[in-house]
Amino acid sequence: MRGDLRPLRTAAYVEAASLLVLLVNLATVHWDAVSSATGPVHGCAYLITIAATFAAAAPARAKLAAFLPAIGGLLALRMQATSGTSG
């Protein structure tokens, strides 16, 4: 079912987007306020991505991929979609 992957999809995109914000901030102005606000969002999204992958009854390789920082959630989402199981 499509709704079963919604938490994983949301968390994976938030994780990737927040990392992008952190890296752009680091490469440009390096404002402490941006790092302080975005860092915890990124960390929380990373943990939610791992939990959502396990909750979605993903294949073992997707569960392992979820532990990769930055792109693990997107890889797990892709593996989940190509395996044909959605929960």
C-alpha positions, 0 to 999 in steps of 0.5 A: 500500500502506498500509505505504508511508505509515506513515513519513510518517504517523508523522513528520507526526503527531510534527511537529505534536504536537511543535510543539503542545508547543513552543507550549503551553510558550511560552504558559504556563510557558516551561521551557527543558528542554521547549524543549531536548528538544522542539525537536530532536524537532520539527526531526528530524520535519520533516526526516523528513517531507520525506524520507518524502514523497519516498520515498513517490513522492508527487505534486509538489504533496505534495512541495512541501507537505511543505516547509511548517513545522508542517502540511506533513506533514499536507497532504502525507499528505492529498494523497497519500491523495487522489491514489490513489497510495501508493508 
